[in-house]
């Protein structure tokens, strides 16, 4: 959790996303690093926005960034502090912060298509008559 927090903070403080990607993810090429950092930052920022809505008494005026939450909480370990504050909501919050990897409502069933088990259906063999050779019976 601390690594994710440090990564998102570095992206928030960097002069550009490309500069942050070049420093943080040197083992992969720039487009892949940008995609990874974008997904990570978006998931953390969305979670912070959700927490802001879940705890409006504490975070109404706080922007959904780690820097703003760190200033509001007075702590360097924002995600760990928030996990303690919103522990009852963790099963509903998306990963990497919460425990719900699918980010969907638990009350709705996901329809799935399952084919019928058994042998393949019989193959239909169609005989065709060459063009111009049709005879009336």
N, C-alpha and C positions, 0 to 999 in steps of 0.2 A: 504494500500500500504506500509505503514511503517513497519507493522508486517512482510510482505513478504520479504521486503528488509532486515530486521534484521535477519530473519531466514536464508536467503541465505548467508548473510555475516557470520553468525555463522558457517554454513556448510563449507564455503570457508576457514575459519580460524581454524577449528577444526583439530586435528591431524589425525582423520579418520572419515569416514562417520558413522560408528557404534557409535563412541563416540558422534558425533553430534546428532544422532537419539536418543541415550539414554538420552541426556539432554533436547532435544527440544520436543520430543513426548513421554512423559512418560505414557500417557493414553492408548497407544496401544502397541502391541508386536513389537519386533525389526524388523521382516521382513516387516510388514506393514508400520512402521515408515521409513524404508529405501526406500520403494517404493514411499511413499508420498514425501520424501525429494528429491529423484532422479527426479521425475516428475516435481516438483517445480523448482529445480535448472536447469534442462534441458530447461524448458520453458523460464526462465529468461535469461539463457545464449544464447539460440537461438535468443531471441529478441534482446539482446545486439549485437550479430553478425549481425543481420539484420540492426540494427541502424548504425552499423559501415559501412555497405555497402551503406545505404541511405545518410549518412553524411560523406563521405570519407575525406572531407577537415578538419574535426575536429577529427575523430577517426580512421584514417588508422593504426596508430602504436599502438593502444590501444587493449589489450587482452580483449576478451569478458567475463570479470568477473566484479563483482560489485566493488571489490577492485581497479582494474585498472581504471575503469570509475570514481570512486570517486577521485582518484589521478589526473586524467586528468581534471575533472570538478572543483576540489577543493571544493567539497561539500559532506556533509554527507547524504543528501537526493538525491541520484542519480536518482532514478526512477521518482521522481517528477520533477527534473530539466530536465530530458530527455523528459518527456511528454510535457513540454513547448517547447522544441526545435524541436520536431518532431510531433507537433500537427496535421499537415496536413496528416500524415501517420497513425494516430491512427485507423481509420476505417479498415485499411489493416493489422495491426499488431495483432498477436494472444493475447488472454487473458493469464495471468492476467494483462499484460501491456496495450494492445490495446483493441479494441472493437470487434474483429472478433473471435468468439468462435469456429468456424468450421475450421479455417485455410485452406481455399480453395479459389481458384480464383473465383471472383464474375461473370466472364464472361461465365463460363461453367455451364451448367444445370446438375443437379444431376438426373440421370435416376432412376425412382422409379417403382417398380412393384405394380400394383394395380389390384386385381382380379375383374372380372365382377360381378356386383351385380345381384341378382336374385335367383331363386330356385336352389337347387342342381341338377346336371345332373341326368338322369335316371340311375338306377343301372342295369348293365348287369348281367343276371343270366345265367350261363353256366352249362349245364348238362354234366356230365362226365359219360362215360361208364366204368364200372369196368374192370380192366385188364383181358384179356383172354375171354371176353364176346362180342367181336366185331363181329357183323354179317353183312354180305354184303347184300345189298338190291337189 
